[in-house]
Amino acid sequence: MMFKKCVTIIVAVLFCAITMHAQEQLNLNLVGETRSYLAMLPLGDDEFLVSYAVQEENQIALGRMKTDGTELSYVVQSQVFAEQGYTNIEQTILFEEKENLAGIIYHKVRGDSLWIAVGDISDDLVITEKGSVLLSDNRRNFIEPEYVIEDEQTFAVSYFTGETMNNQFRIMRINKRGDVLADRIFTSRIFDLDRLFALNADSTGYLIGGGDINEQPLRHRCYNLDFNLDTIMLHEEIFGGFPYQGWHIPLLFPYIAKHPNSGKLYVVGFSGGWQDVNTGHAINQDAIIAEFDSNMSHIEHWDYAMNTNSPDQRAYWKSIDFLPDGSVVMCALINQNHEGFYVAHFDENLNKLSEVYCHDNGESISPVEICAMPNGSCLVSALSQRLYHIPADSFWNIDEAHAHGLSLAIAYPNPGGNEMHIRTAAENAAVEVYDMNGRLVAQQPVTETETVLDATDWAAGTYVWKVVSDKAEIEMGKWVKE
């Protein structure tokens, strides 16, 4: 899937009758409105490489950007593809290269055929293609792939192909010249979209998860594959009882990342909106982050990324990245109304350290990808055709978060009904709610995941909420009861 995004500004402003911290716009006008974001790669503390789809030319463009909004260079790759008869360039993956500025993997279309190509990116942002492989004779029978960059020489791609997405599941291991080193098509077992795909922590091969949809009840498995893509280990029911005992619905649309130092495997996905088999209660789609053992056979740690009564989910594409100190940053959608996103900061054992929120400011800003920078900051791309820069201090400093249009707490749904939900990672804090006359109508300690206030007896209208800790104001905003 190609996400049409371009990069503009970050702003989230809460209007309130009570004086608030000033919130300055971070002017991140990185590109014009006609350029659509595809991928990004850090090049230094505050510089990164970004790829775009130039829709009107069906081409790829590359740019070097600064996190303060400075565009250093922008190059459209028209000559690379147009002369070869390719009519469209699609999804791209950027990766580090030792001899060149970076490497790139991209899809290209010629007629009905879809190809995967590998290229080098020079210092002047020119792509030199090294090789390509045919993925499908009919691009309409091709379902969004997942990639693993193995090392300097090889990578792997997994995808669905066939007249329906369940006909075949294919894995290819390819070198950076475009040569196929291994190829496996699963035909006896039909995989669904609840799959996992990552390098083993010990670098002996790959992990792939799925299930045969003809089996009832549905069973999910995890295959350990060697570098020839042969099965060397099989785990049954890796999702059994996760996250609830007796609950066998898998983690949906997972994204896996391997820690660059420890080799730990982290997964972000979201739970399904089904019923708990024990209680019969509805289970909302909650973003969940988990740490698996190296063979993906059991879960070491897990936590709700956001456990709320409103469905939320992980970022659409890349949900996890790692800061230089080894800590984990994760991005997810706040709720199904696409009213904003949040970035959570964890240590390696998934103890939540902090969290920041970006509000919608009146439009959908669903997150697509998070990219950690060497200076401890991170970038988040969104479906609103924007890129958001989150400085390192925003996770810890109230003034820094506010100065960049971010919040350390959020109230939802807004407007709401008989319950007001406050989400914050602040510790030893409390929520205070005032009516517009300044009268305190509710006060409640902040709980571990979210604070729920009973608004049944409140009159319809506007209220001011505050999150305070040790007499200091952490966050405040308006909430409307309908």
C-alpha positions as CSV (number, residue, x, y, z in Angstrom):
1,M,0.0,0.0,0.0
2,M,1.3,3.5,-0.8
3,F,0.4,6.1,1.7
4,K,-0.1,9.5,0.2
5,K,1.5,11.9,2.5
6,C,3.5,15.1,2.4
7,V,5.1,17.0,5.2
8,T,3.9,20.3,6.5
9,I,3.4,21.6,10.1
10,I,2.7,20.4,13.6
11,V,0.1,22.1,15.7
12,A,-2.2,21.1,18.4
13,V,-3.9,23.9,20.3
14,L,-6.3,23.6,23.2
15,F,-8.5,26.6,23.8
16,C,-9.5,27.2,27.4
17,A,-11.0,29.9,29.6
18,I,-8.2,29.4,32.0
19,T,-4.7,30.7,31.0
20,M,-2.7,27.9,29.4
21,H,1.0,27.3,28.4
22,A,1.8,29.0,25.1
23,Q,1.9,26.6,22.2
24,E,4.1,27.6,19.3
25,Q,3.7,26.1,15.8
26,L,6.6,24.0,14.7
27,N,7.0,25.2,11.2
28,L,7.9,22.0,9.5
29,N,7.0,23.0,5.9
30,L,9.3,20.5,4.5
31,V,7.7,20.0,1.0
32,G,5.0,21.3,-1.2
33,E,1.5,20.0,-1.2
34,T,2.0,18.0,-4.3
35,R,4.7,15.7,-2.9
36,S,3.6,12.5,-1.1
37,Y,5.7,11.0,1.6
38,L,6.9,7.4,1.3
39,A,9.8,6.7,3.7
40,M,12.5,8.3,5.8
41,L,16.0,7.5,7.1
42,P,18.1,9.4,9.6
43,L,21.4,10.8,8.2
44,G,22.5,12.6,11.4
45,D,21.3,14.2,14.6
46,D,18.9,16.5,12.8
47,E,19.1,15.5,9.2
48,F,17.2,12.8,7.3
49,L,16.6,11.4,3.9
50,V,13.0,11.2,2.7
51,S,11.4,9.7,-0.4
52,Y,8.2,10.9,-2.1
53,A,5.8,9.8,-4.8
54,V,5.5,12.5,-7.4
55,Q,1.9,11.7,-8.4
56,E,1.7,13.9,-11.5
57,E,4.9,12.3,-12.9
58,N,4.5,8.8,-11.5
59,Q,8.0,9.0,-10.2
60,I,10.1,8.9,-7.1
61,A,11.7,12.0,-5.6
62,L,14.3,12.1,-2.9
63,G,15.1,14.9,-0.5
64,R,17.5,15.8,2.3
65,M,15.7,17.5,5.1
66,K,16.5,19.1,8.5
67,T,14.1,18.6,11.5
68,D,13.8,22.4,11.8
69,G,12.0,22.4,8.4
70,T,15.0,23.3,6.1
71,E,14.9,21.5,2.8
72,L,18.5,20.9,1.7
73,S,17.8,19.2,-1.6
74,Y,15.1,17.7,-3.7
75,V,15.6,15.5,-6.8
76,V,13.0,13.8,-9.0
77,Q,14.2,10.6,-10.5
78,S,12.5,11.0,-13.8
79,Q,15.4,9.8,-16.0
80,V,15.8,6.5,-14.0
81,F,12.4,5.0,-14.8
82,A,10.6,6.8,-17.7
83,E,13.1,5.6,-20.4
84,Q,12.6,2.0,-19.2
85,G,8.8,2.0,-19.9
86,Y,7.7,1.9,-16.3
87,T,4.5,3.8,-15.8
88,N,4.4,4.1,-12.0
89,I,6.7,3.9,-9.0
90,E,5.2,2.9,-5.7
91,Q,6.2,1.9,-2.2
92,T,9.8,2.5,-1.2
93,I,12.0,1.3,1.7
94,L,15.2,3.2,2.6
95,F,18.1,1.5,4.4
96,E,21.7,2.3,5.4
97,E,24.5,1.6,3.0
98,K,28.2,1.8,3.8
99,E,29.5,2.8,0.3
100,N,26.6,5.1,-0.6
101,L,24.4,7.7,1.1
102,A,21.7,5.0,1.4
103,G,20.0,2.1,-0.4
104,I,16.5,1.9,-1.7
105,I,13.9,-0.8,-2.4
106,Y,11.0,0.2,-4.6
107,H,8.1,-1.2,-6.7
108,K,7.7,-0.3,-10.3
109,V,4.9,-1.1,-12.7
110,R,5.1,-2.0,-16.4
111,G,1.8,-2.9,-18.0
112,D,0.1,-5.3,-15.5
113,S,3.4,-6.6,-14.1
114,L,4.8,-5.5,-10.8
115,W,8.5,-5.6,-10.1
116,I,10.7,-5.1,-7.0
117,A,13.9,-3.2,-7.6
118,V,17.0,-2.4,-5.6
119,G,19.2,0.7,-6.0
120,D,22.0,2.8,-4.6
121,I,21.5,6.4,-3.7
122,S,24.4,8.7,-4.3
123,D,25.4,11.8,-2.3
124,D,23.6,13.9,-5.0
125,L,20.4,11.9,-4.5
126,V,20.5,10.0,-7.8
127,I,19.2,6.4,-7.8
128,T,21.3,3.8,-9.6
129,E,19.3,0.6,-10.0
130,K,21.3,-2.6,-9.3
131,G,18.7,-5.3,-10.2
132,S,15.0,-6.1,-10.2
133,V,12.7,-9.2,-9.7
134,L,9.2,-9.8,-11.0
135,L,6.8,-10.1,-8.1
136,S,3.5,-10.6,-10.0
137,D,2.2,-10.7,-13.6
138,N,-1.0,-9.2,-12.4
139,R,-0.6,-6.4,-9.9
140,R,-4.2,-6.6,-8.9
141,N,-3.5,-10.0,-7.4
142,F,-0.7,-8.6,-5.3
143,I,-1.3,-7.8,-1.6
144,E,0.9,-5.4,0.4
145,P,4.3,-6.9,1.3
146,E,6.5,-6.9,4.4
147,Y,10.2,-6.5,4.3
148,V,13.2,-7.5,6.4
149,I,16.6,-5.9,5.7
150,E,18.9,-8.8,6.6
151,D,22.3,-7.2,6.2
152,E,24.4,-5.2,3.8
153,Q,23.9,-7.8,1.0
154,T,20.4,-9.4,1.3
155,F,16.8,-8.7,2.3
156,A,13.5,-10.7,2.2
157,V,10.0,-9.9,1.2
158,S,6.7,-11.7,2.1
159,Y,3.4,-11.1,0.4
160,F,0.1,-12.6,-0.8
161,T,-0.5,-13.3,-4.4
162,G,-3.3,-14.9,-6.4
163,E,-6.8,-14.2,-7.4
164,T,-7.7,-13.8,-3.8
165,M,-5.4,-12.8,-1.0
166,N,-5.6,-16.4,0.4
167,N,-4.5,-18.3,-2.7
168,Q,-0.8,-18.2,-2.0
169,F,1.6,-16.8,0.6
170,R,5.1,-16.2,-0.8
171,I,8.5,-15.4,0.7
172,M,11.5,-14.4,-1.4
173,R,15.1,-13.8,-0.2
174,I,16.9,-11.5,-2.6
175,N,20.4,-10.0,-2.7
176,K,21.0,-6.3,-3.4
177,R,21.8,-7.1,-7.0
178,G,18.2,-8.4,-7.5
179,D,19.2,-12.1,-7.6
180,V,16.7,-14.5,-5.9
181,L,18.5,-16.6,-3.3
182,A,15.5,-18.5,-2.0
183,D,11.8,-18.6,-2.9
184,R,9.0,-20.4,-1.0
185,I,5.3,-20.4,-1.8
186,F,2.9,-21.8,0.9
187,T,0.1,-23.5,-0.9
188,S,-0.9,-26.3,1.5
189,R,-1.4,-23.8,4.3
190,I,-3.3,-20.6,3.6
191,F,-2.1,-17.6,5.6
192,D,-4.3,-14.8,6.7
193,L,-3.3,-11.2,7.4
194,D,-2.5,-11.9,11.1
195,R,1.1,-12.7,10.2
196,L,4.4,-12.0,11.8
197,F,7.6,-11.6,9.8
198,A,11.0,-10.8,11.2
199,L,14.6,-11.9,11.5
200,N,15.2,-14.4,14.3
201,A,16.9,-12.7,17.2
202,D,19.9,-15.1,16.8
203,S,20.0,-14.3,13.1
204,T,19.5,-18.0,12.0
205,G,16.6,-17.2,9.7
206,Y,13.1,-15.8,9.7
207,L,9.9,-15.9,11.7
208,I,6.6,-16.1,9.9
209,G,3.1,-16.5,11.5
210,G,-0.3,-17.3,10.1
211,G,-2.9,-20.0,10.0
212,D,-4.9,-22.3,7.8
213,I,-8.3,-20.6,7.4
214,N,-9.9,-23.9,6.5
215,E,-9.2,-25.2,10.0
216,Q,-12.0,-24.7,12.6
217,P,-11.4,-23.5,15.2
218,L,-8.8,-21.2,13.6
219,R,-5.3,-21.9,14.9
220,H,-2.3,-19.6,14.6
221,R,1.2,-20.9,14.3
222,C,4.7,-19.5,14.1
223,Y,7.2,-20.9,11.7
224,N,11.0,-20.6,12.2
225,L,12.6,-20.6,8.9
226,D,16.3,-20.9,8.0
227,F,17.9,-18.8,5.3
228,N,16.9,-21.3,2.7
229,L,13.3,-20.7,3.9
230,D,12.9,-24.3,5.1
231,T,11.0,-24.8,8.3
232,I,13.2,-25.7,11.3
233,M,10.8,-25.2,14.1
234,L,7.0,-24.8,14.5
235,H,5.1,-23.3,17.4
236,E,1.4,-23.9,17.8
237,E,-1.1,-21.4,19.3
238,I,1.4,-18.7,20.1
239,F,-1.4,-16.3,20.8
240,G,-3.4,-18.5,23.1
241,G,-4.6,-16.6,26.1
242,F,-3.1,-13.3,25.0
243,P,-4.0,-10.8,26.2
244,Y,-6.8,-12.4,28.2
245,Q,-6.9,-16.0,29.5
246,G,-9.1,-18.0,27.3
247,W,-9.1,-15.4,24.6
248,H,-7.8,-16.8,21.3
249,I,-8.2,-13.9,18.9
250,P,-4.7,-13.0,17.6
251,L,-3.0,-9.7,17.6
252,L,-4.2,-8.0,14.4
253,F,-1.9,-6.5,11.7
254,P,1.3,-6.8,13.8
255,Y,4.4,-4.9,13.1
256,I,7.7,-6.5,14.4
257,A,11.0,-4.8,15.1
258,K,14.2,-6.3,16.4
259,H,16.2,-4.4,19.0
260,P,19.6,-3.4,17.4
261,N,21.6,-4.3,20.5
262,S,19.8,-7.0,22.5
263,G,18.1,-8.7,19.6
264,K,14.8,-8.7,21.5
265,L,11.7,-8.9,19.3
266,Y,8.9,-6.3,19.8
267,V,5.5,-6.5,18.3
268,V,2.8,-3.8,18.1
269,G,-0.7,-4.6,16.9
270,F,-4.2,-4.2,18.1
271,S,-6.8,-6.5,19.6
272,G,-10.0,-7.3,17.8
273,G,-13.4,-6.0,18.6
274,W,-14.8,-9.3,19.7
275,Q,-16.2,-10.7,23.0
276,D,-14.1,-12.2,25.8
277,V,-15.0,-15.9,25.9
278,N,-14.9,-15.8,29.7
279,T,-16.9,-12.7,30.6
280,G,-18.8,-12.1,27.4
281,H,-17.8,-8.5,27.5
282,A,-17.0,-6.7,24.3
283,I,-13.2,-6.2,23.7
284,N,-12.3,-3.0,21.9
285,Q,-9.5,-2.6,19.4
286,D,-6.7,-1.6,21.7
287,A,-3.2,-1.0,20.6
288,I,-0.9,-3.5,22.3
289,I,2.9,-3.8,22.5
290,A,4.6,-7.0,23.4
291,E,8.1,-8.4,23.8
292,F,8.6,-12.0,22.6
293,D,11.3,-14.5,23.2
294,S,13.8,-15.0,20.4
295,N,11.9,-17.9,18.8
296,M,8.5,-16.1,19.1
297,S,7.2,-19.0,21.1
298,H,6.1,-17.0,24.2
299,I,5.6,-13.5,25.4
300,E,8.1,-12.0,27.9
301,H,6.4,-8.8,28.6
302,W,3.3,-6.9,27.2
303,D,1.3,-3.9,27.9
304,Y,-1.6,-1.9,26.4
305,A,-0.2,0.9,24.4
306,M,-3.6,2.5,25.0
307,N,-6.4,0.6,26.8
308,T,-9.5,2.7,26.2
309,N,-13.2,2.3,25.6
310,S,-12.6,3.8,22.2
311,P,-11.0,1.6,19.5
312,D,-7.4,2.5,18.6
313,Q,-4.7,0.9,16.7
314,R,-1.0,1.0,15.9
315,A,0.5,3.1,13.2
316,Y,-0.4,1.8,9.7
317,W,3.1,1.0,8.6
318,K,6.1,1.2,10.9
319,S,5.0,1.4,14.6
320,I,8.2,0.9,16.5
321,D,11.7,2.3,16.5
322,F,14.7,2.5,18.9
323,L,16.4,5.5,20.4
324,P,20.2,5.6,20.8
325,D,19.9,4.7,24.5
326,G,18.1,1.5,23.6
327,S,14.7,2.6,24.7
328,V,11.6,2.0,22.6
329,V,9.3,4.5,20.9
330,M,5.9,3.5,19.6
331,C,3.3,5.3,17.7
332,A,-0.5,4.6,17.6
333,L,-3.8,6.1,16.7
334,I,-5.8,7.6,19.6
335,N,-9.2,6.5,18.4
336,Q,-11.2,5.3,15.5
337,N,-12.2,8.9,14.6
338,H,-8.6,9.6,13.7
339,E,-8.6,12.5,16.0
340,G,-4.8,12.3,16.6
341,F,-2.0,10.1,17.6
342,Y,0.3,9.5,20.6
343,V,3.9,8.4,21.0
344,A,4.8,6.2,23.9
345,H,8.3,5.9,25.3
346,F,9.3,2.5,27.0
347,D,12.4,1.0,28.4
348,E,13.6,-2.3,27.0
349,N,11.3,-4.2,29.4
350,L,8.3,-2.2,28.3
351,N,8.0,-0.1,31.4
352,K,6.3,3.1,30.1
353,L,8.5,6.1,30.8
354,S,6.5,8.9,29.1
355,E,3.9,9.7,26.5
356,V,3.0,12.7,24.3
357,Y,-0.1,13.3,22.3
358,C,-0.8,15.2,19.1
359,H,-4.4,16.4,18.6
360,D,-6.2,16.5,15.3
361,N,-6.9,20.3,15.2
362,G,-10.0,19.6,13.2
363,E,-8.6,17.1,10.7
364,S,-7.5,13.4,10.5
365,I,-3.9,12.8,11.3
366,S,-3.6,9.0,11.6
367,P,0.0,8.0,12.1
368,V,1.8,5.9,9.5
369,E,5.4,5.6,10.5
370,I,7.7,6.6,13.3
371,C,11.4,7.2,12.8
372,A,13.9,7.6,15.7
373,M,16.7,10.2,15.3
374,P,20.2,9.9,16.7
375,N,19.7,13.0,18.9
376,G,16.8,11.3,20.8
377,S,14.0,13.0,18.9
378,C,11.7,11.3,16.5
379,L,9.6,11.9,13.4
380,V,6.1,10.7,12.8
381,S,4.4,10.7,9.4
382,A,0.6,10.8,9.1
383,L,-2.2,10.3,6.6
384,S,-2.9,14.0,6.8
385,Q,0.1,14.5,4.5
386,R,2.2,15.8,7.4
387,L,5.3,15.0,9.2
388,Y,5.6,15.8,12.9
389,H,8.9,16.3,14.8
390,I,8.9,15.4,18.5
391,P,12.0,16.7,20.2
392,A,13.6,14.5,22.9
393,D,12.8,16.9,25.7
394,S,9.1,16.7,24.8
395,F,8.9,13.4,26.6
396,W,10.0,14.9,29.9
397,N,9.5,18.6,29.8
398,I,6.1,20.2,30.0
399,D,7.2,23.5,28.4
400,E,9.1,21.7,25.6
401,A,6.1,19.6,24.8
402,H,3.7,22.6,24.7
403,A,6.2,24.6,22.7
404,H,6.0,22.0,19.9
405,G,2.2,21.7,19.9
406,L,2.2,18.4,21.9
407,S,0.3,17.5,25.1
408,L,1.1,15.3,28.0
409,A,-2.5,14.4,28.6
410,I,-5.7,14.1,26.5
411,A,-9.4,13.9,27.1
412,Y,-11.6,11.8,24.9
413,P,-14.0,11.2,23.4
414,N,-14.6,14.9,22.8
415,P,-17.4,15.8,22.7
416,G,-18.6,13.0,25.0
417,G,-21.5,11.7,27.0
418,N,-21.7,10.3,30.5
419,E,-18.0,9.4,30.8
420,M,-15.0,11.6,30.5
421,H,-11.7,9.7,29.9
422,I,-8.3,11.2,30.7
423,R,-5.2,9.6,29.2
424,T,-1.8,10.5,30.6
425,A,1.5,8.8,31.6
426,A,2.0,11.3,34.5
427,E,2.6,9.7,37.9
428,N,1.3,10.8,41.2
429,A,-1.2,13.1,39.5
430,A,-4.8,13.9,39.8
431,V,-7.6,15.1,37.4
432,E,-9.6,18.2,38.3
433,V,-12.7,19.3,36.3
434,Y,-14.3,22.7,36.5
435,D,-17.4,24.2,35.0
436,M,-17.2,27.5,33.1
437,N,-17.9,29.4,36.2
438,G,-14.7,28.0,37.8
439,R,-16.5,25.7,40.2
440,L,-14.8,22.3,40.9
441,V,-17.2,19.6,39.8
442,A,-14.9,16.5,40.0
443,Q,-11.5,15.5,41.3
444,Q,-10.0,12.0,40.9
445,P,-6.5,10.4,41.1
446,V,-4.9,9.4,37.8
447,T,-5.0,5.6,37.3
448,E,-2.4,3.4,35.6
449,T,-3.9,3.4,32.1
450,E,-6.7,5.9,32.0
451,T,-8.8,7.9,34.4
452,V,-12.6,7.6,33.9
453,L,-14.8,10.2,35.4
454,D,-18.6,9.7,35.8
455,A,-20.2,12.7,34.0
456,T,-23.8,11.4,34.3
457,D,-25.0,14.2,36.6
458,W,-23.1,16.9,34.8
459,A,-25.2,19.3,32.8
460,A,-24.6,19.5,29.1
461,G,-22.0,22.1,28.2
462,T,-18.3,22.9,28.3
463,Y,-15.9,21.9,31.1
464,V,-12.3,22.7,31.8
465,W,-10.1,19.7,32.9
466,K,-6.6,19.9,34.5
467,V,-4.0,17.2,35.2
468,V,-2.0,18.4,38.2
469,S,0.9,16.8,40.1
470,D,2.5,18.2,43.3
471,K,0.6,21.5,42.8
472,A,2.1,21.9,39.3
473,E,-0.2,21.9,36.3
474,I,0.8,19.3,33.8
475,E,-2.0,19.8,31.2
476,M,-5.4,21.4,30.8
477,G,-8.0,21.7,28.1
478,K,-11.7,21.8,27.3
479,W,-14.2,18.9,27.2
480,V,-17.7,19.1,26.0
481,K,-20.6,17.0,27.3
482,E,-23.3,16.6,24.7
